[in-house]
Amino acid sequence: MEPTPSHPHPSIRTYLMVGAVLTVITAVEISVFYITALARYLAPMLIVLSAAKFSLVVMFFMHLRLTTASSGGSLRARSR
């Protein structure tokens, strides 16, 4: 989707902020793996953190945050 006046392209600052958040989440994932007290909750915590990272990547780097469902913004494959 091309940037329009109603949906301007995100600024460099936005991309840097998203990158920083992804870096922090990755650091938390690595830390959680090495904390033995959290071993019982390891899988659910990593799944939640990975889902958060997936959502950020899809919304910002694939520009789906600006796409509406009526303009083909669904995640399903198109049959063409």
C-alpha positions in Angstrom: 0.0 0.0 0.0 1.4 3.3 -1.0 1.4 6.2 1.5 -1.4 8.6 1.1 -2.3 11.8 2.9 -4.7 9.9 5.2 -2.1 7.2 5.8 1.4 8.8 5.8 4.5 6.6 5.7 5.9 5.9 9.2 8.8 8.1 10.2 12.4 6.8 10.8 11.8 7.4 14.5 8.8 4.9 14.3 11.0 2.3 12.7 13.7 2.8 15.3 11.2 2.5 18.1 9.8 -0.7 16.7 13.3 -2.0 16.3 14.1 -1.1 19.9 11.0 -2.9 21.2 11.8 -6.0 19.1 15.4 -5.9 20.6 14.0 -5.7 24.2 11.5 -8.5 23.6 14.4 -10.7 22.2 16.5 -9.9 25.2 13.6 -10.9 27.5 13.2 -14.1 25.6 16.9 -15.0 26.1 16.8 -14.0 29.7 13.7 -16.1 30.4 15.4 -19.1 28.9 18.2 -18.9 31.4 16.2 -18.3 34.5 15.6 -21.7 36.0 12.8 -20.6 38.3 10.7 -19.8 35.2 11.3 -23.3 33.6 7.7 -24.3 34.3 6.3 -21.3 32.4 9.0 -21.2 29.7 6.9 -22.4 26.7 3.8 -20.1 27.4 6.0 -17.1 28.0 8.0 -17.6 24.8 4.9 -18.2 22.8 3.4 -14.9 24.1 6.6 -13.0 23.4 7.0 -14.5 19.9 3.4 -13.5 19.1 4.1 -10.0 20.2 7.1 -9.8 17.9 5.2 -11.3 15.1 2.4 -8.7 15.5 4.9 -5.8 15.4 6.7 -7.1 12.3 3.4 -7.7 10.5 1.9 -4.3 11.4 4.9 -2.1 10.8 7.3 -3.8 8.4 4.7 -5.4 6.2 2.5 -2.2 6.4 -0.6 -4.2 7.3 -1.3 -1.6 10.0 -2.4 0.8 7.3 -4.5 -1.8 5.3 -8.2 -2.3 5.9 -9.9 -5.6 5.6 -12.1 -4.4 2.7 -9.0 -3.6 0.6 -7.5 -7.1 0.9 -5.8 -6.7 4.2 -6.5 -10.3 5.4 -3.7 -12.7 6.0 -5.3 -15.5 3.8 -3.7 -16.5 0.5 -5.2 -15.2 -2.7 -6.1 -17.8 -5.3 -4.6 -16.2 -8.5 
